[in-house]
Amino acid sequence: MIFEVLGKNGFVPTQAIKDYAEKRFGKVVSFFGPDVVDAIRVVCKVYKDHHKVEVNVHAKKTVVRAEVSDQDMYTAIDKANDKLVSQIRRHKDKLKSHLEKEGIKQAYSQTFDAEDLEKDILASQLVKNKKIELKPMTAEEAIAHMELSDHDFYVYLDKETEKTNVVYRRKDGDYAIIETQPF
């Protein structure tokens, strides 16, 4: 397993912060199992009035993400850990009971392959480019993946129509789907 703690905005993480983060996120590793987690990346950012911690846990076929701000870096790490644990607990039973697809039910106890994400800076106005592997899934499965990634949307390949769709969380808390159609 790869564990990295990086600093941004001129912040260089001390060994004490690195050790503290590794110790705190050990609980997240225990939920998945040490052989399932490929990498944990912690990005610490310092701003004028607060600190921000972004955590990405890359487990096989699952990416769990949390982003937290606080006045203190250690408190931000604690809050990010709590947020990750809460997300995993909330969705673990949901995935096991509602999604009977082979491999998904055992997502938290068996090994499976990780999604490949690649970042490229293409132009001055485009700051990030992610490449994802579209796998056929239902809307319910896409919502579950979206919740685990802590994003407001998720791009997926619809199992029935074989078209690329986007599921997103509306401001009122409900979910909606954007379906693609050829010209």
N, C-alpha and C positions, 0 to 999 in steps of 0.2 A: 504494500500500500504506500502511495506517495502522499506525504503530508507537507503542504507548503503554506507558509505565512509570508505574505508580501505586503509591502507598504507603498502607498501612493501619496501624491501631493507633498512630497518632500519628507514623508515619514519613513523612518527605518525602524522596523520592529526589533526590539531588544530580545535577547535570549530568554529573559523572564516572560515576556509576552508570548513568545513562541512555545515555551514549555507550558504556560498556562492554557493556551488555546488547545494544544495537543491533549492535555489532560481533560479539559472540559468536553471536547468533542469525542472523547473516548466512549461516552454514553451513546452517541449516535452510531458509532461503529458497532457497539454491542447489540443494537436493535437489528442491524443487518447481518452481523457476523463478520469477523475479520477477513475471511476469505472472499466475501462478496464485494466489499468496498475497494474500489480501485484507487481512488484519490480523493483527498479533501483539500480544497483550496480556500484559504482565508485571506481576504484582501482588507487591510486596515487603511482607512483614509482619515486624514486630519483636516478639519476645516477651522475657520476662525472661532466659531461658537459651539462646535460639537465634533464628535468622532463617529465614523461610520464603519461598520464591519459587514462585509459581504461574504457569505459562505456558500460554496458549491460542493455537494457531496456526490461524487460519481460512483454509483453502485451499478452493477450490471443491469442494463436496460432501464435504469431509473436515474434521474438526476433530481436531487432535492436541493432547494435553494432557499436561503433566508438573507434578508438585508435589514439591519437594525442600526439606529442612531442613538447616541447618548452623550452626555457630558464627559463620561469616563470610559476609557478604552476597555478596561476589565469588565465593567458593567455591560458594555455593548456586546462583548464576547459572551457573557452569561445570558443576556437576552436572546442573542442569536441561537445559542444552544437550546434554550427553552423553546424557542419558536420551531426549530427543527424537530425536536422531540415531540412537540404538540402535533405538528403536521404528520409525522410518521405514525403516531398513535391514532390520530383521527382517521387516517386512510388505510391503515393496515387491515382492520376488520372489514372495512368497506370493500377493499380489493378482494379479499379472500371470499366473502360471502356473495357479492354481486357479480363478480367476473370469474366465471368458471373456466375460462380459456386456459388451456394447458400452459404452464409456465408462469402465468400471472398469479395464480393462487399461492404458489410457492415463492413469490418474489422476495419475501423477507427471510426465507430460510434456505433457499437453494441458489446455486450459481447460475448466471446468465450473462450474455454479452452486453457491453456498454454501448451507448449511442456515441457516434463520433461527431464532435462539434469542432469546427475550425473557424478561427477568427482571421479576417483579412481587412486591412484598411485600404479601401479602394479610391477614395477621393476625400477632399477636405470636408464636404458636407456629409458624407457617409462615414460614420465612425466605427461601425461594426458590421461584419458580414458573418452570419452563421449558416453552416450547411448541416442539414438534418436528414436523416434517413426516414422516409415516409413508409410506415408500416400499416397494412390494412387493420382497421379497428372500428368499433362502434362508437357512437357519440358518447355513450356512458364511459367507455374506456378512455376516450380523449379527455373528458371532463376530469376523470381521476388523475390522469397524467398532468393536466394543467394545474390542478390543485397541489400536486406534489412539487411541481416546479416553481410554485409561488408567483406565477405570471397571471396576467389577465386574459390571455389568449393561448391557443394551442393549435398548430397546424397538423393535420393528419390526413390519411388516405381512407376514405369511407369504404367499409367492407362490402356494402351492397352495390353502390354505384361506381366504385373504383375511380372516384374523382377526388381531387384535393379539396378539403374543406377546412374552415377555421371555426373553432368553437371559442366563444369569449364570454366573460362575465360582464353583465350590464351593470349600470350604476345602481339599479334597484336590487341587485343581488341575484337576479335570475340569470339563466344562461341562454345564449342564442348561437345560431350556426350561420355562417356565410358559406353558401354552396357555390362552387365554380361551374361555369358553363362555357363551352367553346363558342367562338364567334360564328 
